[in-house]
Amino acid sequence: MPSRSVTWRGYSLQLTTPPRKTSAHDKGAQVGSLIFKNPPPQPKFHRRSIEKALAFRNVAADKGREQADIRGIVGDDDLSRKVRSIAWYHTIELPGGIVTPGQFDHRELVQNYGFPASLEGKRALDVATFNGFWAFHMESLGAEVVAIDLDDPRDWDFPEPVAKELRATESGEERIGSGFEVAHEALGSKVRRIGRSVYDLDPETDGTFDFVHCGDVLVHLRDPLRALERIRAVTTGELLLSDGIDLVPRGGSWGPPIQYLGGWDDVVWWVPSLDALAQLVIDAGFRDVKVNTVYNLAKTYETSGFWRASLTAVV
């Protein structure tokens, strides 16, 4: 039976995966009985605003360029000009003292995140690499790194009404890989980036990997379990996964709960409890799951953010 190693708040436990809970009949009910529970009156549900669903992209771009001004990236050299032209997701240290104005600064998190001390001689994969912070870190640990991500923001897992609207428009947007290319060249990196969806990972095409990193991806996917299954198909060693969680989840009568949000705000589809996130990993075919840390990382221009968990899983 699969098990999970959980280390959190000073306690270390090895847990077997619990069986799925089954619903119990109300006490006193007759076999085969039918029971109704009338809910209170509810308002009609309406489709969410497509414009609001897309607004976060412009906000992120504006905030990114605002941060570039605040952080004083004002040089006239080629690298400074390129950095100022991009809305960065990751904060990355580049040569010449230039630090990209990312929405997230993971640098202080690295030591608690769960990476091994060395990846020397390993083949590693970074899923949804964006600007490449974690891919470049794995390269610094000695790994041969492949990084995948989508190229066009229109290919994100938007709800179908939003996706339909985007398919009818010209792209006209910054490619997802533009920041990666700038950092890759500046760092002299050998990481190989491939325009690929996590859903399309295939050992026949991509080979297999000793170490896989996947960060802040599952909450943005319509089908997180299928994504994890594709990751499992190319993993021969370990998966280091971090993603958003509900820190104080409501109880679920059928097991660990996952909240459904539908992808309308920030393309967030689901927020699982910590147990549900671990269960998803095991259900995708991994064996043991260890909790490395639970953390809250705010955007560089905010004071609080999503709660996240970093997990290590083995095959």
Sequence and secondary structure as in RCSB ss.txt:
>XXXX:A:sequence
MPSRSVTWRGYSLQLTTPPRKTSAHDKGAQVGSLIFKNPPPQPKFHRRSIEKALAFRNVAADKGREQADIRGIVG
DDDLSRKVRSIAWYHTIELPGGIVTPGQFDHRELVQNYGFPASLEGKRALDVATFNGFWAFHMESLGAEVVAIDL
DDPRDWDFPEPVAKELRATESGEERIGSGFEVAHEALGSKVRRIGRSVYDLDPETDGTFDFVHCGDVLVHLRDPL
RALERIRAVTTGELLLSDGIDLVPRGGSWGPPIQYLGGWDDVVWWVPSLDALAQLVIDAGFRDVKVNTVYNLAKT
YETSGFWRASLTAVV
>XXXX:A:secstr
  EEEEEETTEEEEEE          TT  TT                 HHHHHHHHHHHHHHHHHHHHHTT   
 SHHHHHHHTS  SB  B GGG B   SB  TTTHHHHT  S  TT EEEEET TT HHHHHHHHTT EEEEEE 
S GGGS   HHHHHHHHTS   S  TTHHHHHHHHHHT   EEEE  GGG  HHHH  EEEEEEES GGG S HH
HHHHHHHHTEEEEEEEEEE  SS    TTSS EEE TT STT  EEE HHHHHHHHHHTT   EEEEEEEE   T
TSS   EEEEEEEE 
